[in-house]
Amino acid sequence: MSWTLVTNPGITGPPRPLQAVCHDRSPFVTIVCGGCGFEMHVHETQLPSLPRTEIVTLCNECGELLEFPSGFLADAFRRLRVEGWIA
């Protein structure tokens, strides 16, 4: 049930708005499974379809149960905006 929200090691210097280049070009947060180290990401555009309660999902690689407290992902995107990573 463990996971880590990680920073991008390729990004250095002061925060600046970044353009996501993944499939829908929306901002995303990267999550690393604590069980196997597999990296996954959640796009901000996915949040409206997710419940406003605790979110539970499985690691795409090992099947480890990953739990996110209610509001955690929305707060992560809010923090990225405050820090200047998302415009």
N, C-alpha and C positions, 0 to 999 in steps of 0.2 A: 504494500500500500504506500510505497514511498515514491517520490518524484522530486525533481528539482527544476525550478525555473532558471534558465541560464542566460548569460549575456553572450553576445556574439564576439568571439575572440578576434575577429578580423576588423572590428570597429574600434578605433582609438580616437583620442582627442575629446574635445567638448561635445556634448549632445548637439545633434543637428537633425532636421527632418530627413528621414530615409524613405526611399520608394521601395516598397515590397515588389519583388519580381516573380513571386510564386503565381500559381494558377489564376487567382482572381485579383491580384495586385492590391489586395487590402492588407493593412498591418496585421502582423501575427506575433504570437509569443511562442518561444521554443521551450519544450518540456523534455526533460531527460528521465527515462524510467529508472528508478532506483534499483530495480531487480536485474536488468540486463544492460543498461546504459544506452538503449535505443533512443534516438532523438525523434520527437514528433512536434508538430506545431498546430496551434488553434488560431484560426483567422477571426478577426473582429467581426466580419460579416456572418460568422456562424453563431454569434452570441444571441441574436434575437430568436433563433429557433431552439435554444437550449433552455431548460427550466431555470427558474429563478431560485432554485433550491440547491442543495449540495449536488454536485455533478460527479457521477461515478462512471468510469469508462475502463476499458482494458488496453494494455500496451499492445500496439500493433505487431510487436515482435514476439514477446514471450507470454503474453496473456496476463501479466501481473495486473491486479486491480489497482486503479489509480483514482483517488478521491480528491475532489477540490471543494473546499468550503463554499457555502453560498456567497456569491458576490466576488469571489477571488479573481476570476478571469476579468470581469469588468473593472475591478480595481487595478489589475495589472496594466490594462490599456490606459486607464486614467492616469496612472503613475508615469507611463511612457510619454503621455502628452505633457504633463507637468514638467518632466525633465527635458522636454524638447525633442524627443526622438520621433514623435508623430505630430504632424502639423494639425 
